[in-house]
Amino acid sequence: MKLMQTQGIIKQMLQTLQDDETFFPKLKGEQREKAFESSQEILTTTDKVIKSYIRVSKDDGRIIRIPAYRIQHNNIAGFYKGGIRYSELVNEEEVENLAVLMTLKNALHDLPYGGAKGGVVLNPKDYSERELNLVSKKYVQRFVPDIGPTQDIPAPDMGTNEQIMDWMVGEYKTINPGKNYLGAFTGKSIENGGARGRREATGKGTFYSYFWLVHQWIGKQNNLTFHDTDKVHSKQYEKLTSLYSRNVRGELISLAVQGFGNVGSVAALEAYRNEELRHCVVAVSDNKVTLYNEKGIDIPKLVAYQSETGHLPHSREELVSIGVEAEIRGREDVLILDVDVLILAATERQITEQNMKEVRADLLVEGANSPIDAAADHYLNQESKVIIPDILANAGGVMVSYLEWKQDRVTEFYSAEESLREMSRQMADSCEKVFSEYFDRKRDGIRQTCFLYSTKRLFTLLYKQGKLF
């Protein structure tokens, strides 16, 4: 989904709220119209776009300058919060769109944060450890006036990790002696004030959003009614009920995972090990290959191999060496396999107008940011596919980041079990309100339902804080 499309959905949701006379009934006539016009202006524009060029000395003696961004969308709900990604695909529009989505995500999950995002235009695989350390420190030096534990709190994203966050918090500490520094970044190592369970949180949350829908929510629905005009909702409900019933009968649910990094590998392992909702994980992929076995793949062996090498086995010899039976296919084949569930945990715009009609999975879970573009999202929803959107599914990381930020302020540390239990509770609360609203009120899509809740909360905060005059 592009920035203009995200802004378009915000406008649609605000119009829906404006037309709903039960929402802020005291706002009437011209006063109501002006308040919603003001909120649209605020939420579809960005507070601050900061761009800089980082000067880096390469190991071969060359000096290069790399574009870097920190974009702060809105902080009406709390301090700015959002990851920093290192990717050669980073550009200003992408970073701004992700900052907007972070505002919406934090509002959806009732977290006391606004939205921001950062990025550096580089492929980390092309840089040595010394060079990445220098890039990370230079990033902090460039943006330090605009970040901090009570201002804007970055975290890891694509191409970054706890080591890079450790380097950044170390540089922040050097620049700001005597000030609170631990809460300036989340996603740090445990030894450096990080939260136990943070690394696995996004993958576990992605799986849990789907698990909760199929295993918990569907099982307790007894009074849902559908009319002739509710064909999409009715078919989606039938598909979810079928998955639930098959699980009750002891049948396995077939599942594929695109992307085998921190999110995809954890989600695949959760599916492989889950005893309450049993799966056959038939395919996984990375940026080189899809591995497929209709009888199921040994996910723990692949996780161990990926942890050691940084990638999935790409050849028959590598598969044999670790004792994994799988067929090697093209990397994009994972998207069009005949499976029940497809978890998208790679990068943006994986399902588009070009391949949307080939998607066969009935339930898609967005572990990555915006893996389904707007046209494909509309088409798949009309085809009665169930899509759990990124704004709902991949929020586990920011939920545990909030716990990390809190523990750094009071120096009381949560156990991994406490962190993940709290994340699961928050995810269950979010899923309950979204899925109930979507099916009870027959909303146009699950993504739109998420956006509606987010804009409702943001409008309320803007109005209560006197920002709409």
C-alpha positions in Angstrom: 0.0 0.0 0.0 1.4 3.4 -1.0 1.2 6.6 1.0 -1.6 8.1 -1.1 -3.6 4.9 -0.6 -3.1 5.0 3.1 -4.2 8.6 3.2 -7.2 7.8 1.1 -8.4 5.1 3.6 -8.0 7.6 6.5 -10.2 10.1 4.6 -12.8 7.3 4.0 -12.8 6.3 7.7 -13.2 9.9 8.8 -16.1 10.3 6.4 -17.7 7.2 7.8 -17.4 8.6 11.4 -18.7 12.0 10.3 -21.8 10.3 8.8 -22.3 8.3 12.0 -24.4 10.7 14.1 -23.9 8.6 17.2 -20.2 9.4 17.2 -19.7 12.7 19.0 -23.4 13.6 18.7 -22.8 17.0 20.3 -20.9 18.0 17.1 -23.5 19.2 14.6 -23.8 21.1 11.4 -21.0 23.4 10.4 -19.1 22.7 13.6 -19.0 19.0 12.9 -17.9 19.5 9.3 -15.1 21.8 10.3 -13.9 19.4 13.1 -13.7 16.5 10.6 -12.0 18.7 7.9 -9.4 19.6 10.5 -8.8 16.1 11.6 -8.4 15.0 8.0 -5.8 17.7 7.4 -3.9 16.7 10.5 -4.0 12.9 10.0 -3.1 12.9 6.3 -0.1 15.1 6.7 3.1 14.6 8.6 4.6 16.5 11.5 8.2 16.4 10.4 10.3 15.0 7.6 14.0 14.9 8.4 16.5 13.9 5.8 20.3 13.8 6.1 23.3 12.3 4.4 25.6 10.1 6.5 29.3 10.4 5.8 31.0 7.0 6.1 34.6 5.9 5.5 34.6 2.5 3.8 37.2 -0.1 4.7 38.9 0.5 1.3 39.5 4.1 2.2 36.7 5.6 0.1 34.3 8.2 1.6 30.6 7.8 0.7 27.5 9.7 1.7 24.3 7.7 2.3 20.7 9.2 2.4 19.0 8.7 5.8 15.6 9.6 7.1 13.6 10.0 10.3 10.0 10.9 9.7 7.5 11.7 12.5 3.9 11.5 11.5 1.8 12.3 14.6 2.2 12.3 18.4 -1.3 13.0 19.6 -1.5 9.6 21.3 2.0 9.8 22.9 5.7 9.9 22.0 6.7 9.1 18.4 7.6 5.4 18.0 8.8 3.4 15.0 11.6 1.3 13.6 14.7 2.1 11.6 15.4 0.0 8.5 18.6 -0.5 6.6 17.6 -1.3 3.0 18.7 -0.2 -0.5 14.9 0.2 -1.3 14.4 2.9 1.4 12.9 6.1 0.0 11.1 9.1 1.5 7.6 8.1 0.5 8.0 4.6 1.9 9.3 5.8 5.2 6.5 8.4 5.5 3.9 5.8 4.7 5.3 3.5 7.3 5.3 6.3 9.9 1.6 6.9 9.2 0.9 3.2 9.6 2.7 3.2 12.9 0.4 6.0 14.2 -2.6 3.9 13.1 -1.1 0.7 14.5 -0.4 2.2 17.9 -3.9 3.7 18.0 -5.5 0.4 17.1 -3.8 -1.4 20.0 -4.4 1.5 22.5 -0.6 2.0 23.0 0.5 5.4 24.3 2.6 6.2 21.2 2.4 8.1 18.0 4.0 7.1 14.8 7.4 7.5 13.3 9.8 5.6 11.0 13.5 5.8 10.0 15.6 4.4 7.2 19.0 4.4 5.7 19.6 3.6 2.0 22.0 0.7 2.1 22.1 -3.1 1.9 23.7 -4.2 5.2 25.1 -7.3 3.5 27.4 -5.0 1.5 28.9 -3.4 4.7 31.4 -4.7 7.2 30.7 -4.7 10.9 33.0 -1.6 11.4 31.1 0.2 8.6 27.7 -0.7 10.0 28.8 0.5 13.4 29.9 3.8 11.9 26.6 4.2 10.0 24.6 3.5 13.2 26.6 6.1 15.3 26.4 8.7 12.5 22.6 8.1 12.3 22.3 9.0 16.0 24.5 12.0 15.6 22.4 13.4 12.7 19.0 12.8 14.4 19.8 13.2 18.1 17.9 16.5 18.4 14.7 14.7 17.4 15.0 11.4 19.3 15.0 10.3 22.9 13.0 8.4 25.6 10.4 11.2 25.9 10.4 12.3 22.3 10.9 9.7 19.6 11.9 6.1 20.4 13.3 4.0 17.5 13.5 0.2 17.3 14.8 -2.4 14.9 13.2 -3.0 11.6 14.2 -4.6 8.3 18.0 -4.9 8.1 18.6 -3.9 11.7 18.8 -5.8 14.9 19.6 -5.6 18.6 23.3 -5.1 17.9 22.6 -2.0 15.9 20.2 -0.7 18.6 23.0 -1.3 21.2 25.4 0.8 19.1 22.8 3.5 18.7 22.0 3.7 22.4 25.7 3.8 23.2 26.2 6.8 20.9 23.1 8.5 22.4 24.6 8.0 25.8 27.9 9.5 24.7 26.2 12.6 23.3 23.9 13.0 26.3 26.0 12.4 29.4 23.9 12.2 32.6 20.6 11.8 30.9 18.3 8.8 30.8 19.5 6.9 27.8 18.2 3.3 28.0 14.6 4.2 27.0 15.9 6.1 23.9 15.8 2.9 21.8 13.9 -0.4 22.2 14.8 -3.8 20.7 18.2 -3.7 22.5 20.0 -6.8 23.8 19.0 -8.2 27.2 22.3 -7.2 28.7 21.8 -3.6 27.5 18.3 -3.2 29.0 16.3 -5.0 26.3 13.1 -6.9 26.9 13.1 -10.6 27.1 10.9 -12.0 24.3 11.3 -8.9 22.1 13.0 -10.6 19.2 10.3 -13.3 18.9 7.4 -11.0 19.7 6.5 -9.9 16.1 6.5 -13.5 14.8 4.6 -14.9 17.8 2.1 -12.1 17.6 1.6 -12.7 13.8 0.8 -16.3 14.4 -1.3 -15.5 17.5 -3.6 -13.1 15.6 -4.5 -16.0 13.3 -4.6 -18.6 16.0 -6.9 -16.5 18.1 -9.3 -15.9 15.2 -9.6 -19.5 14.2 -9.2 -21.3 17.6 -10.8 -18.8 20.0 -13.1 -16.4 18.4 -14.8 -18.6 15.8 -15.4 -21.3 18.4 -17.6 -19.1 20.6 -19.8 -17.5 17.8 -23.3 -18.8 18.0 -25.5 -15.9 17.1 -24.0 -14.4 13.9 -26.6 -13.8 11.2 -26.1 -13.1 7.5 -28.4 -11.7 4.9 -28.4 -12.2 1.2 -26.3 -9.0 0.8 -23.7 -10.3 3.2 -22.2 -12.8 0.8 -18.5 -11.9 1.4 -18.9 -12.0 5.2 -20.9 -15.2 5.1 -18.3 -17.0 2.9 -15.4 -15.8 5.1 -17.2 -17.0 8.2 -17.8 -20.4 6.5 -14.1 -20.7 5.7 -13.1 -19.9 9.2 -15.7 -22.3 10.7 -14.4 -25.0 8.3 -10.9 -24.6 9.6 -12.1 -24.7 13.2 -14.2 -27.8 12.6 -11.4 -29.6 10.8 -9.1 -28.9 13.7 -11.7 -30.3 16.1 -11.8 -33.4 14.0 -8.0 -33.8 14.3 -7.2 -32.8 10.7 -4.1 -30.7 9.9 -4.3 -27.2 8.5 -1.9 -26.6 5.6 0.2 -23.5 6.0 3.0 -21.8 4.0 5.3 -18.9 5.1 6.9 -16.4 2.8 10.0 -14.9 4.4 12.2 -16.8 6.9 13.7 -14.0 9.0 12.9 -13.0 12.5 9.1 -12.9 11.8 8.6 -15.7 9.4 10.8 -18.3 11.1 9.2 -17.7 14.5 5.7 -17.8 13.0 6.5 -21.0 11.2 7.9 -22.6 14.3 4.8 -21.6 16.3 2.6 -23.2 13.7 4.8 -26.3 13.7 4.8 -26.8 17.4 1.2 -25.6 18.3 -0.8 -28.5 19.9 -4.1 -26.7 20.1 -4.3 -25.7 16.4 -2.4 -28.4 14.5 -0.7 -27.6 11.2 1.2 -29.1 8.4 3.8 -26.5 7.4 4.2 -27.4 3.7 6.3 -24.5 2.4 8.7 -21.8 3.5 10.7 -19.3 1.4 13.4 -16.7 1.5 14.7 -14.3 -1.2 16.2 -17.2 -3.2 14.0 -20.3 -3.0 10.7 -21.9 -1.9 11.1 -25.2 -0.1 8.0 -27.4 -0.5 6.9 -30.7 0.9 3.2 -31.6 0.9 3.7 -33.9 3.8 5.3 -31.2 5.9 8.8 -29.7 6.5 11.0 -30.1 9.5 10.9 -26.4 10.6 13.3 -26.7 13.7 16.1 -28.0 11.4 15.5 -25.1 9.0 15.5 -22.6 11.9 18.9 -24.0 13.1 20.3 -23.9 9.6 19.1 -20.4 8.9 20.4 -19.1 12.3 23.9 -20.4 11.3 24.0 -19.4 7.7 21.6 -16.5 7.4 19.5 -18.2 4.7 17.5 -21.3 3.8 19.1 -24.3 2.0 19.4 -23.4 -1.6 20.5 -26.7 -3.1 19.7 -30.4 -2.8 23.1 -31.0 -1.2 22.4 -28.5 1.6 19.0 -30.1 2.3 20.6 -33.5 2.5 23.3 -32.3 4.8 20.7 -31.3 7.4 18.3 -34.1 6.8 15.4 -32.1 5.4 13.1 -33.5 2.7 11.8 -30.7 0.4 11.4 -29.8 -3.2 13.3 -26.7 -4.4 11.0 -24.2 -6.2 11.2 -20.6 -7.3 11.0 -18.0 -4.5 7.6 -16.6 -5.6 6.0 -20.1 -5.8 5.1 -19.9 -2.2 2.5 -17.2 -2.9 0.3 -19.4 -5.2 0.4 -22.8 -3.5 -2.9 -24.6 -2.7 -2.8 -24.1 1.1 -5.3 -23.1 3.8 -3.1 -20.4 5.3 -0.4 -18.1 3.9 1.7 -16.0 6.3 3.4 -13.1 4.4 6.6 -12.2 6.3 8.9 -10.9 3.6 8.7 -7.3 2.2 6.2 -4.9 0.7 4.0 -5.5 -2.3 4.3 -9.2 -2.7 0.7 -9.7 -3.9 -0.3 -7.2 -6.6 -2.6 -7.0 -9.6 -0.1 -9.2 -11.4 -0.5 -12.3 -9.3 -3.6 -11.7 -7.1 -5.8 -14.0 -9.2 -3.3 -16.9 -8.6 -3.5 -16.8 -4.8 -5.2 -19.9 -3.6 -4.9 -19.6 0.2 -8.2 -18.8 2.0 -6.6 -17.0 4.9 -3.7 -14.6 4.6 -1.7 -13.1 7.5 0.4 -10.0 7.0 3.5 -10.4 9.2 5.4 -7.9 6.9 4.4 -4.3 6.3 2.1 -3.8 3.3 2.8 -7.1 1.5 -0.6 -6.9 -0.3 -1.2 -3.8 -2.4 -4.5 -1.9 -2.4 -5.9 -3.4 -5.6 -5.0 -6.9 -4.6 -6.5 -6.3 -1.1 -9.8 -5.2 -2.6 -9.9 -8.1 -5.0 -9.0 -10.8 -2.5 -11.6 -9.5 0.0 -14.3 -9.6 -2.7 -13.2 -13.2 -3.4 -14.0 -13.9 0.3 -10.4 -14.4 1.3 -9.8 -13.6 5.0 -6.9 -11.1 5.3 -5.5 -10.3 8.8 -3.8 -7.0 8.0 -0.3 -5.9 9.1 -1.7 -3.1 11.4 -3.3 -5.9 13.5 -1.1 -8.9 13.0 2.5 -7.7 13.3 2.1 -5.4 16.3 3.7 -7.9 18.8 7.0 -6.1 18.4 5.8 -2.7 19.4 3.7 -4.1 22.2 6.8 -5.7 23.8 8.8 -2.5 22.9 6.4 -0.6 25.2 7.2 -3.0 28.0 10.9 -2.5 27.3 10.5 1.3 27.4 8.6 1.0 30.7 11.1 -1.4 32.3 14.0 0.9 31.3 12.3 3.8 33.2 11.8 1.9 36.4 14.7 -0.7 36.1 12.4 -3.6 36.8 12.7 -6.3 34.2 10.0 -8.6 32.8 10.7 -12.2 32.2 10.2 -13.6 28.6 7.0 -15.3 29.8 5.6 -12.1 31.3 6.4 -10.1 28.2 4.9 -12.6 25.8 1.9 -13.2 28.1 1.1 -9.4 28.1 1.6 -9.2 24.3 -0.9 -12.1 23.9 -3.4 -10.4 26.1 -3.2 -7.2 24.2 -3.4 -9.0 20.9 -6.5 -10.9 22.1 -8.1 -7.6 23.1 -7.4 -6.0 19.7 -8.6 -9.1 17.8 -11.8 -9.2 19.7 -12.8 -5.7 19.0 -11.7 -5.8 15.3 -13.3 -9.2 14.3 -16.5 -8.6 16.3 -16.9 -5.2 14.7 -16.2 -6.5 11.2 -18.6 -9.5 11.3 -21.3 -7.9 13.5 -21.4 -4.6 11.6 -20.6 -6.1 8.2 -17.8 -3.6 7.5 -16.1 -3.4 4.1 -12.9 -5.2 5.1 -10.9 -6.2 8.1 -8.2 -3.7 7.2 -10.8 -0.9 6.9 -12.2 -2.0 10.3 -8.8 -1.6 11.8 -8.4 1.8 10.3 -11.8 2.9 11.5 -11.0 2.0 15.1 -7.6 3.9 14.8 -9.1 7.0 13.3 -11.9 7.0 15.9 -9.3 7.0 18.7 -7.2 9.6 17.0 -10.1 11.9 16.3 -11.2 11.6 19.9 -7.8 12.5 21.2 -7.5 15.4 18.8 -10.8 16.8 19.9 -10.3 16.2 23.6 -6.9 18.0 23.5 -8.4 21.0 21.7 -6.5 20.4 18.4 -9.4 20.8 16.0 -10.2 24.5 16.4 
